[in-house]
Amino acid sequence: MLDLLPRSTLTDLPTLLASLAAIAPLLDAMPGVVFFIKDPQARYMMVNQTLARRCGFKNKQELLGRTAEDVFPSRLGPQYTAQDLQVLHAGSHLENQLELHLYPEHLTGWCLTHKLALRNVTGEVIGMAGVSCDLQAAHDTHPAYQRLAVVDDYIRQHHTRPISLAELTELAGLSVAQLERLCKRIFQLTPRQMIHKARLGSATQLLQSDLPITEIALRCGYTDHSAFSRQFKALTGLSPSQYRDAQRYR
């Protein structure tokens, strides 16, 4: 979707926003996709209705001029804004970032986030655009689905220990390139992302118990507690202890 945005011919952000106004109803008609454009200060300049709804707003206009830190819960907003500013300041992009988002009424959902710095004709960063796409159900009609379903089941059964790509390729009878390509096509995830998703999904369940976080890290395949905490925060925006507190006080 971000490929729809012109890169080398942009003059300024208002011109871009005006050019996209005509397709705004199409962007609003995608319940599984969050879309936004922000200015250099990471303030929302254009959003779709899906984002507004997931932030608890009826009208998407209420988000305009505000940052993620302004509209998301305090435990999440600063993390999202920091990520935005990193993309803006570096003039770079974020691609296929697996994230577990927390929505109003304490619902959770896995998505893939993409963010792109927007430059004008002189190369100056004038804003950024982004999408977060909900992970869809696996494409079970694909000819290779059964072979890859075995891989998915293996990951879920063995995520408590290190899993190598060599194990998965041998199990599937595929090369690394074939495994990567088919996992992306069928599950929308790389094999490594599938492992992270299995581990973090298990961790979110265990964090609802009174188990020590170090024990949860071990049970989810992490030998290093700090590595677990870093990975958990990268995918959820919260540290394990913050996530536990959020679940207790919901």
C-alpha positions in Angstrom: 0.0 0.0 0.0 2.8 2.4 0.8 4.0 2.0 -2.8 0.9 4.0 -3.8 2.6 7.1 -2.3 4.7 9.1 -4.7 8.3 9.5 -3.4 10.5 11.6 -5.7 7.7 14.0 -6.9 6.4 15.2 -3.5 6.5 18.9 -3.0 5.1 19.3 0.5 2.8 17.4 3.0 -0.4 19.5 2.4 -0.2 18.7 -1.3 0.2 15.0 -0.6 -2.8 15.0 1.8 -4.9 16.9 -0.7 -4.1 14.3 -3.4 -5.1 11.4 -1.2 -8.4 13.0 0.0 -10.3 11.4 -2.9 -9.3 7.8 -1.8 -10.0 8.3 1.9 -13.3 6.4 1.7 -11.3 3.4 0.4 -8.9 3.6 3.3 -11.8 3.7 5.7 -13.2 0.5 4.2 -10.4 -1.7 5.3 -11.2 -3.0 8.8 -8.0 -5.1 9.0 -5.6 -2.3 8.0 -4.6 0.8 10.0 -3.3 3.7 7.8 -1.8 7.0 8.8 0.3 9.9 7.6 2.2 12.0 10.1 4.1 15.3 10.0 7.8 15.7 11.0 6.7 16.0 14.6 5.0 12.6 14.5 1.5 14.2 14.6 -1.3 12.6 12.7 -2.2 14.4 9.6 -4.4 11.7 8.0 -5.8 8.5 9.4 -8.4 5.9 8.4 -11.4 5.1 10.4 -9.9 1.8 11.6 -7.2 3.6 13.5 -9.7 6.0 15.1 -12.0 3.1 16.1 -9.1 1.1 17.7 -8.0 4.2 19.6 -11.5 4.5 21.0 -12.6 7.5 18.9 -15.8 7.7 16.8 -14.5 10.4 14.5 -11.1 10.1 12.9 -10.8 13.9 12.9 -10.3 13.8 16.6 -6.8 12.3 16.1 -5.5 14.9 13.7 -2.7 17.1 15.2 -2.0 14.6 18.0 0.7 12.1 18.4 0.4 8.4 19.3 1.5 9.4 22.8 -1.6 11.6 23.0 -4.1 9.0 21.9 -2.8 5.7 23.1 -2.6 4.5 26.8 0.4 5.9 28.7 2.0 2.5 28.7 2.0 2.3 24.9 1.9 5.8 23.4 5.5 6.9 24.2 6.9 3.7 22.7 4.9 4.3 19.4 5.9 7.9 19.2 9.6 7.1 19.8 9.4 4.6 17.0 7.9 7.2 14.7 10.6 9.8 15.6 13.3 7.3 14.9 12.0 6.7 11.4 11.5 10.5 10.8 14.9 11.5 12.2 16.8 8.8 10.3 14.7 9.3 7.1 14.4 5.5 6.9 11.8 2.9 6.8 10.5 0.1 9.1 9.4 -3.0 7.3 7.5 -6.2 8.4 7.7 -5.4 12.1 5.8 -8.1 13.9 3.8 -6.4 16.8 1.2 -7.5 19.3 -1.2 -4.5 19.6 -3.4 -3.9 22.5 -6.8 -2.4 21.7 -9.6 -0.9 23.7 -11.6 -3.3 26.0 -8.2 -5.2 26.4 -8.4 -7.0 23.1 -5.1 -8.0 21.5 -4.1 -8.7 17.9 -1.0 -9.5 15.9 -0.1 -7.3 13.0 2.8 -6.4 10.7 3.7 -2.8 10.7 5.4 -0.8 7.9 6.5 2.8 8.2 8.1 5.0 5.5 9.7 8.4 5.7 8.4 10.8 3.0 10.8 13.1 1.3 10.2 16.1 -1.0 12.0 16.7 -4.3 15.0 18.1 -2.6 15.3 15.1 -0.3 14.0 16.8 2.9 11.9 14.6 5.2 8.4 16.1 5.2 6.6 13.4 7.1 6.0 9.7 7.3 3.3 7.2 6.2 2.5 3.9 7.8 0.3 0.8 7.8 -0.4 -1.9 10.3 -1.9 -5.0 8.7 -3.7 -7.6 10.9 -2.3 -11.1 10.4 -4.8 -13.1 8.5 -5.6 -16.7 8.8 -3.2 -19.1 7.0 -3.9 -19.7 3.3 -5.0 -23.3 3.8 -5.8 -23.8 0.1 -2.2 -23.4 -1.0 -0.7 -26.6 -2.4 2.2 -26.4 0.2 -0.1 -25.7 3.1 0.1 -29.2 4.6 3.9 -29.3 4.5 4.1 -25.9 6.1 1.4 -26.7 8.7 3.8 -29.4 10.0 6.5 -26.7 10.4 4.0 -24.4 12.2 3.0 -27.2 14.6 6.6 -28.1 15.2 7.4 -24.5 16.1 4.5 -24.3 18.5 5.4 -27.6 20.1 9.2 -26.9 20.5 9.4 -23.1 21.0 10.6 -23.7 24.5 14.1 -24.5 23.1 16.3 -23.0 20.3 15.0 -24.0 16.9 17.3 -23.8 13.9 16.3 -23.1 10.3 18.1 -26.4 9.5 15.6 -28.3 11.6 12.7 -26.6 9.8 14.1 -27.1 6.3 14.8 -30.8 6.9 11.3 -31.2 8.4 9.6 -29.6 5.3 12.0 -31.0 2.7 12.7 -27.5 1.4 15.6 -25.2 0.9 16.0 -22.1 3.1 14.8 -19.9 0.3 11.8 -22.1 -0.4 10.9 -22.2 3.3 11.1 -18.4 3.7 9.1 -17.8 0.6 6.3 -20.2 1.4 6.0 -19.2 5.0 5.6 -15.6 3.9 2.9 -16.6 1.4 0.9 -19.0 3.6 1.4 -17.4 7.1 2.5 -13.9 6.1 5.5 -14.4 8.4 9.1 -15.5 8.1 10.1 -18.7 10.0 11.9 -16.5 12.6 8.8 -14.4 13.1 6.8 -17.5 13.5 9.1 -18.6 16.3 8.9 -15.2 18.0 5.1 -15.2 17.7 4.9 -18.7 19.4 7.2 -17.6 22.2 5.6 -14.3 22.9 2.1 -15.7 22.6 3.0 -18.3 25.3 4.6 -15.5 27.4 1.5 -13.4 27.4 -0.4 -16.4 28.8 2.1 -17.2 31.4 2.3 -13.5 32.5 -1.2 -13.8 33.8 0.1 -16.2 36.4 2.3 -15.5 39.4 5.4 -17.2 37.9 8.6 -15.2 38.2 9.5 -13.5 34.9 12.8 -15.2 34.8 11.0 -18.6 34.9 8.6 -17.4 32.1 11.6 -16.5 30.0 13.1 -20.0 30.4 9.7 -21.6 29.6 9.5 -19.6 26.4 12.9 -20.6 25.1 15.0 -17.7 26.3 18.1 -18.5 28.3 18.8 -14.8 28.9 16.2 -12.8 30.8 17.3 -9.5 29.4 17.0 -10.9 25.8 13.4 -12.0 26.6 12.5 -8.5 28.0 14.0 -6.8 25.0 12.1 -9.0 22.5 8.9 -8.8 24.4 9.0 -5.0 24.5 9.9 -4.8 20.8 6.8 -6.8 19.9 4.3 -5.4 22.4 5.6 -2.0 23.4 5.6 -3.1 27.0 8.1 -4.8 29.3 6.9 -8.1 30.7 6.3 -6.6 34.1 4.3 -3.7 32.5 2.2 -6.1 30.5 1.5 -8.2 33.6 0.4 -5.0 35.5 -1.8 -4.0 32.6 -3.6 -7.4 32.6 -4.1 -7.3 36.3 -5.7 -3.8 36.3 -7.8 -4.1 33.2 
